[in-house]
Amino acid sequence: MPQSAEKILDHAPLFKEPEYQEMFARKRAMDGMPCAEETAKVAEWTKSWEYREKNLAREALTINPVKACQPLGAVFAAAGFERTLSFVHGSQGCVAYYRSHLSRHFKEPSSVVSSSMTEDAAVFGGLQNMIDGLANAYKLYSPKMIAVSTTCMAEVIGDDLQAFISTARQKGSVPEDFDVPYAHTPAFVGSHVVGYDNMMKGILENFWKGKTATPGEKINIIPGFDGFAVGNNRELKRILDMMGVDYTLLSDVSDTFDTPSDGEFRMYDGGTTLEDTAAAVNAKATLSLQEYCTQKTLEYAESFGQASASLHYPMGVAATDELLMKLSELSGKPIPDALEKERGRLIDAMADSQSWLHGKSYAIFGDPDFVYGMAKFIMETGGEPRHCLATAGTKAWAEQMQELFASSPYGANCQVWAGKDLWHLRSIIATEPVDFLIGSSYGKYLEKDCNTPLIRLSFPIFDRHHHHRFPTWGYQGGLRVLVAILDKIFDKLDSDTGETGADISFDLTR
Amino acid sequence: MTYDDETEYQNDGALHQQLIADVLAQYPDKSRKRRQKHLSVAKPADAPEAEAERPVTDCDVKSNIKSIPGVMTIRGCAYAGSKGVVWGPVKDMVHISHGPVGCGHYSWSQRRNYYTGHTGVDSFVTMQFTSDFQEKDIVFGGDKKLEKLIDEINELFPLAKGISIQSECPIGLIGDDIEAVARKKHKETGKTMVPVRCEGFRGVSQSLGHHIANDAIRDWVLDKNDIELQPGPYDVNVIGDYNIGGDAWASRILLEEIGLRVVGNWSGDATLTEMERAPKAKLNLIHCYRSMNYICRHMEEKYGVPWMEYNFFGPSQIADSLRNIAAHFDETIQQNAEKVIAKYQPLVDAILAKYKPRLQGKKVMLYVGGLRPRHVVDAYHDLGMEIAATGYEFAHGDDYQRTGHYVKDGTLIYDDVTGYELEKFIEGIRPDLVGSGVKEKYPTQKLGIPFRQMHSWDYSGPYHGYDGFAIFARDMDLAINNPVWGLFKAPWKKAA
């Protein structure tokens, strides 16, 4: 009997016990699975160049993609505004999925409502669901704003959000002057990255439409969809405060997804105030930290005469330099010595560790801006980002990546994979191995399959806790990224050396 | 009977009635009328049935009705019920999330359906296959794309035994004919193709998805291929065990120990072969009644395979179930069952000796799917714990009826509870433990109340069987008795 009260075995050791191993063998003898030899033969073939060519030739099938659908991005963007409740119009299961997905990453509540459309709404449209849903959400959850987005069901049947919301208002679901921004977010166009953009634009339109801007001194900053937003937004605000920049962070989820445990459940916490959001029309510029999350939004901001600029997930030295110089340029404020010192400390750390970093090769996957920023930082360490993959990456992104590779000798052997998925990446690194993988928790299957250690630095991270509480942006964030990479390098070195009976290469000091 | 003499507790029915009245008062009129039918307090049953069969209480609420818009229902959809629950765990088939990318993405690898096999080669459970619909697929239809991607699967995954097509919302709305594609591809390849019409807008919850998935097994799997099985006198299928954290294995080991041969496990760690040959078994043992009773009824009608419900949560239910299962077979099996129960008794005694003193009298609130809100009750009772409230996301009337066999007078019962209601109920009852899902976990913990996820076993498990009960008891103890709950209040605030 494997189990005992003194030493309770969890699933991993329990099923390694002989009783279970024998049971698996009995089941295997009669369950119709292929024999071990056949499986081994096919397994080997799946790692061949021949398989890679077939795999890369796929036209219709997507396997293990690195992207989610638009409404997730919309829900994330809306969560960064003061007492804002996301209301997703369409089937209810989608909302259960977004909430679970966000909770699994942040280990935090995620409160979103659905209009719960079913078959009759598919036939007659979801107007009544909107009317009842807004009334219920407003009454039960006392939001200051309800941000409406759509599931693909509502998009396919063509529900008109503007008309529906206006009717609901007339029927008294919410007060006449209550803010109900909206965005159509079809899941069959773009990805969560585009959904973020659409909802951000929708929220700004709600407050800005018909206004004439009176340019002031403030700068709008849009962080974009970011799994590390809790740490990164706080770091960003620290930097802005150090520089004395007058700013509005548009969509700040850092408190929403990091509420304290003190006996109270805060369904809403922090976020950009509605007042600041409305006043943001008068900013002199809007700066996006992730170009692909804000393409429509920036165009919209420009239409009010604002200057605009966008970055690609500012990680590492040059990207942070660019961020600071851009902020300085837009605000007219100088970069303080204290930040220059932080820069020096990051460089100091990189110099101390350079021998371990130099020449390492990586495969990087994630959202387009993340992959760009990560690759840029890797090249600064003397590493080679050999394979850069974004399922949500466009042709324009691929071109930007090529330019990035061309800017450094460490980019010489690097390839960009726009629109490809993690099953493609499996073939790629099985045939052209790299030292390390950088991406999200979904990379853990590749880590095991291709024996390539995974460094978790992008959304979602389900199987490690609290990483998102620490920044990856700015010079301080750069240190954290550097340490994550170095830890993995040293762990690998230790596990590959010091075989039993000999301590060869198992060095105490490195 | 459970292992605890003091489980003859009574819940505070008057408080629970008041809590119901308080939450209902917050709703707009129309929604209040609809919600009030889903909330009640268990009353002593007066059914004049035979003593042993008699439910202890009446848990009378309306169920399996559309959720109200905008209230934050915790429910999912038919796709989640089919792909996520019933089909997803079948390991040697590829399950396509057919439609836009999101549904497959969010449900990718989340249900912890353990299996043995070489992922990506002969097993595919923790992978996400999708047709990733684009606008042109919506406008022009996705059947051609589906055909092509089935060809691509067959080329890249030659050991896949078959393919299921799990419909997402748009499929049914744009008029695609996935059945025609399935028939065509079956003809071309000879492989099993299963079109499933589990579009997320169908029905009111995951439940219709289970039903549709069961019907798809009936229509597209059973009687389709030749069966290579020498039937034996002790052949059983385990139905409705999804092997969360290895549950089905911790159950199978007991069934084998009493001398039965498990020829199919639906659908945790299942193969297509196991599903196909199921009608040859002598008895169907169903754990999750809600999600798979349909196929049991079908197998009974068409093939004459009887079925029975059983419960492998907690030692008192395990022993009862083993005896009830054995009663369907000869004396050898019945004697074996007694031997197995006796063999594990010292383990049970040791677990209870260790954990009961730490858990006795602790109050629990549950809110889970369609089975566990009743099935786990006696496992808690065995540990001396009390169930103050329970409810289901997607149960039907027959589930609430069965709940009466488990819960005590005065238990708060909620069907399709809303986020608002659950928070108020938890605040009002202040239980020692809440067992529900990931969406409920963090709000509850913020209140300072211990929590265990009862869909995923909070990444632990198994909880089935004797081996699983040890883990269950340990997990409830570590959740409730962790020191973190005592740290919530800053010391300088304690004086206030």
Chai-1 contact restraints between the chains, C-beta under 6 A:
chainA,res_idxA,chainB,res_idxB,connection_type,confidence,min_distance_angstrom,max_distance_angstrom,comment,restraint_id
A,Q3,B,D467,contact,1.0,0.0,6.0,A-B,restraint_1
A,Q3,B,A470,contact,1.0,0.0,6.0,A-B,restraint_2
A,A5,B,A350,contact,1.0,0.0,6.0,A-B,restraint_3
A,A5,B,I351,contact,1.0,0.0,6.0,A-B,restraint_4
A,A5,B,K354,contact,1.0,0.0,6.0,A-B,restraint_5
A,I8,B,A470,contact,1.0,0.0,6.0,A-B,restraint_6
A,I8,B,I471,contact,1.0,0.0,6.0,A-B,restraint_7
A,I8,B,R474,contact,1.0,0.0,6.0,A-B,restraint_8
A,H11,B,G245,contact,1.0,0.0,6.0,A-B,restraint_9
A,H11,B,G246,contact,1.0,0.0,6.0,A-B,restraint_10
A,H11,B,G461,contact,1.0,0.0,6.0,A-B,restraint_11
A,F15,B,G246,contact,1.0,0.0,6.0,A-B,restraint_12
A,M23,B,I253,contact,1.0,0.0,6.0,A-B,restraint_13
A,F24,B,T116,contact,1.0,0.0,6.0,A-B,restraint_14
A,D31,B,T271,contact,1.0,0.0,6.0,A-B,restraint_15
A,D31,B,T273,contact,1.0,0.0,6.0,A-B,restraint_16
A,D31,B,E274,contact,1.0,0.0,6.0,A-B,restraint_17
A,G32,B,T271,contact,1.0,0.0,6.0,A-B,restraint_18
A,G32,B,T273,contact,1.0,0.0,6.0,A-B,restraint_19
A,M33,B,T271,contact,1.0,0.0,6.0,A-B,restraint_20
A,P34,B,D122,contact,1.0,0.0,6.0,A-B,restraint_21
A,P34,B,L159,contact,1.0,0.0,6.0,A-B,restraint_22
A,T39,B,H118,contact,1.0,0.0,6.0,A-B,restraint_23
A,T39,B,V121,contact,1.0,0.0,6.0,A-B,restraint_24
A,T39,B,D122,contact,1.0,0.0,6.0,A-B,restraint_25
A,V42,B,V121,contact,1.0,0.0,6.0,A-B,restraint_26
A,V42,B,L159,contact,1.0,0.0,6.0,A-B,restraint_27
A,A43,B,H118,contact,1.0,0.0,6.0,A-B,restraint_28
A,A43,B,V121,contact,1.0,0.0,6.0,A-B,restraint_29
A,R58,B,E152,contact,1.0,0.0,6.0,A-B,restraint_30
A,A60,B,K145,contact,1.0,0.0,6.0,A-B,restraint_31
A,A60,B,K148,contact,1.0,0.0,6.0,A-B,restraint_32
A,A60,B,L149,contact,1.0,0.0,6.0,A-B,restraint_33
A,L61,B,L149,contact,1.0,0.0,6.0,A-B,restraint_34
A,L61,B,E152,contact,1.0,0.0,6.0,A-B,restraint_35
A,T62,B,T130,contact,1.0,0.0,6.0,A-B,restraint_36
A,T62,B,D132,contact,1.0,0.0,6.0,A-B,restraint_37
A,I63,B,F129,contact,1.0,0.0,6.0,A-B,restraint_38
A,N64,B,M127,contact,1.0,0.0,6.0,A-B,restraint_39
A,N64,B,Q128,contact,1.0,0.0,6.0,A-B,restraint_40
A,P65,B,V101,contact,1.0,0.0,6.0,A-B,restraint_41
A,A68,B,G102,contact,1.0,0.0,6.0,A-B,restraint_42
A,A68,B,H105,contact,1.0,0.0,6.0,A-B,restraint_43
A,C69,B,P100,contact,1.0,0.0,6.0,A-B,restraint_44
A,C69,B,V101,contact,1.0,0.0,6.0,A-B,restraint_45
A,C69,B,G102,contact,1.0,0.0,6.0,A-B,restraint_46
A,S91,B,C77,contact,1.0,0.0,6.0,A-B,restraint_47
A,S91,B,C169,contact,1.0,0.0,6.0,A-B,restraint_48
A,S91,B,G200,contact,1.0,0.0,6.0,A-B,restraint_49
A,S91,B,F201,contact,1.0,0.0,6.0,A-B,restraint_50
A,Q92,B,S67,contact,1.0,0.0,6.0,A-B,restraint_51
A,Q92,B,T73,contact,1.0,0.0,6.0,A-B,restraint_52
A,G93,B,G76,contact,1.0,0.0,6.0,A-B,restraint_53
A,G93,B,C77,contact,1.0,0.0,6.0,A-B,restraint_54
A,G93,B,A80,contact,1.0,0.0,6.0,A-B,restraint_55
A,G93,B,G200,contact,1.0,0.0,6.0,A-B,restraint_56
A,A96,B,G76,contact,1.0,0.0,6.0,A-B,restraint_57
A,Y97,B,Y106,contact,1.0,0.0,6.0,A-B,restraint_58
A,R99,B,K439,contact,1.0,0.0,6.0,A-B,restraint_59
A,S100,B,V438,contact,1.0,0.0,6.0,A-B,restraint_60
A,S100,B,K439,contact,1.0,0.0,6.0,A-B,restraint_61
A,H101,B,Y106,contact,1.0,0.0,6.0,A-B,restraint_62
A,S103,B,V438,contact,1.0,0.0,6.0,A-B,restraint_63
A,S103,B,K439,contact,1.0,0.0,6.0,A-B,restraint_64
A,S103,B,Y442,contact,1.0,0.0,6.0,A-B,restraint_65
A,E108,B,Y442,contact,1.0,0.0,6.0,A-B,restraint_66
A,P109,B,Y442,contact,1.0,0.0,6.0,A-B,restraint_67
A,P109,B,P443,contact,1.0,0.0,6.0,A-B,restraint_68
A,V113,B,G70,contact,1.0,0.0,6.0,A-B,restraint_69
A,V113,B,M72,contact,1.0,0.0,6.0,A-B,restraint_70
A,S115,B,P69,contact,1.0,0.0,6.0,A-B,restraint_71
A,S116,B,S67,contact,1.0,0.0,6.0,A-B,restraint_72
A,S116,B,P69,contact,1.0,0.0,6.0,A-B,restraint_73
A,T118,B,K66,contact,1.0,0.0,6.0,A-B,restraint_74
A,T118,B,F201,contact,1.0,0.0,6.0,A-B,restraint_75
A,E119,B,F201,contact,1.0,0.0,6.0,A-B,restraint_76
A,A122,B,F201,contact,1.0,0.0,6.0,A-B,restraint_77
A,N129,B,P69,contact,1.0,0.0,6.0,A-B,restraint_78
A,D132,B,P69,contact,1.0,0.0,6.0,A-B,restraint_79
A,G133,B,P69,contact,1.0,0.0,6.0,A-B,restraint_80
A,G133,B,G70,contact,1.0,0.0,6.0,A-B,restraint_81
A,A135,B,P28,contact,1.0,0.0,6.0,A-B,restraint_82
A,N136,B,S31,contact,1.0,0.0,6.0,A-B,restraint_83
A,N136,B,G70,contact,1.0,0.0,6.0,A-B,restraint_84
A,N136,B,V71,contact,1.0,0.0,6.0,A-B,restraint_85
A,A137,B,G70,contact,1.0,0.0,6.0,A-B,restraint_86
A,K139,B,P28,contact,1.0,0.0,6.0,A-B,restraint_87
A,L140,B,Y420,contact,1.0,0.0,6.0,A-B,restraint_88
A,C152,B,P100,contact,1.0,0.0,6.0,A-B,restraint_89
A,C152,B,C169,contact,1.0,0.0,6.0,A-B,restraint_90
A,C152,B,P170,contact,1.0,0.0,6.0,A-B,restraint_91
A,M153,B,C169,contact,1.0,0.0,6.0,A-B,restraint_92
A,M153,B,F201,contact,1.0,0.0,6.0,A-B,restraint_93
A,V156,B,P170,contact,1.0,0.0,6.0,A-B,restraint_94
A,V156,B,L173,contact,1.0,0.0,6.0,A-B,restraint_95
A,A187,B,P100,contact,1.0,0.0,6.0,A-B,restraint_96
A,A187,B,G102,contact,1.0,0.0,6.0,A-B,restraint_97
A,F188,B,P100,contact,1.0,0.0,6.0,A-B,restraint_98
A,F188,B,F133,contact,1.0,0.0,6.0,A-B,restraint_99
A,F188,B,Q134,contact,1.0,0.0,6.0,A-B,restraint_100
A,F188,B,E135,contact,1.0,0.0,6.0,A-B,restraint_101
A,F188,B,I138,contact,1.0,0.0,6.0,A-B,restraint_102
A,V189,B,E135,contact,1.0,0.0,6.0,A-B,restraint_103
A,S261,B,K446,contact,1.0,0.0,6.0,A-B,restraint_104
A,D262,B,F488,contact,1.0,0.0,6.0,A-B,restraint_105
A,G263,B,G448,contact,1.0,0.0,6.0,A-B,restraint_106
A,G263,B,F488,contact,1.0,0.0,6.0,A-B,restraint_107
A,F265,B,P443,contact,1.0,0.0,6.0,A-B,restraint_108
A,F265,B,K446,contact,1.0,0.0,6.0,A-B,restraint_109
A,F265,B,L447,contact,1.0,0.0,6.0,A-B,restraint_110
